[in-house]
Amino acid sequence: MFTNKHVVVALIVAPVLSILAWFAVGNLTGEKAAPAQPGKAYPLLEKSNCRYVSGICELENQDLKITLRLDETVGLSLELTASHELEAALMSVSHPDRDPGPRAMQAADAKGFRWRLPLSDVPSDDERIRLVISAAQSAYFADASTRFLQAEE
């Protein structure tokens, strides 16, 4: 069976053609990313480094990328760095059952790319970060783990 050159060529070409067809169908009929519409709300995707002790949590939507990290230079605070200028940022760091509500973050630079939220202590492993930001007249929201802030065991 494998001595026939036509069978061997078919066994090589068929998988390549099927993969190319899969990409072509995805590009032709797949959903296209659209720019954010003013006045609408969009979720931010929690990247995998938020679920592990990494020191950094990345959140993103198509073109907006947010990085969260603990900053201990001037007191203890949670620092947010954005890829785009933000108009406002609200954050809550608490246990899901005892959420006191969001607090306004303080702008750490004049352009609105860096924001800080002062903390009294490092959040525990069972607490969650809830974030709402406003950029280009659109709202973005996220719910992320605080596992990335924990000390390595």
Sequence and secondary structure as in RCSB ss.txt:
>XXXX:A:sequence
MFTNKHVVVALIVAPVLSILAWFAVGNLTGEKAAPAQPGKAYPLLEKSNCRYVSGICELENQDLKITLRLDETVG
LSLELTASHELEAALMSVSHPDRDPGPRAMQAADAKGFRWRLPLSDVPSDDERIRLVISAAQSAYFADASTRFLQ
AEE
>XXXX:A:secstr
 TTSHHHHHHHHHHHHHHHHHHHHHHHHHS       TT EEE EE GGGSSS SEEEEE SS EEEEEEE SSS
SEEEEEESS  SEEEEEEE GGG    EE EESSSSSSEEEEE SS   TT EEEEEEEETTEEEEEEEESGGGS
   
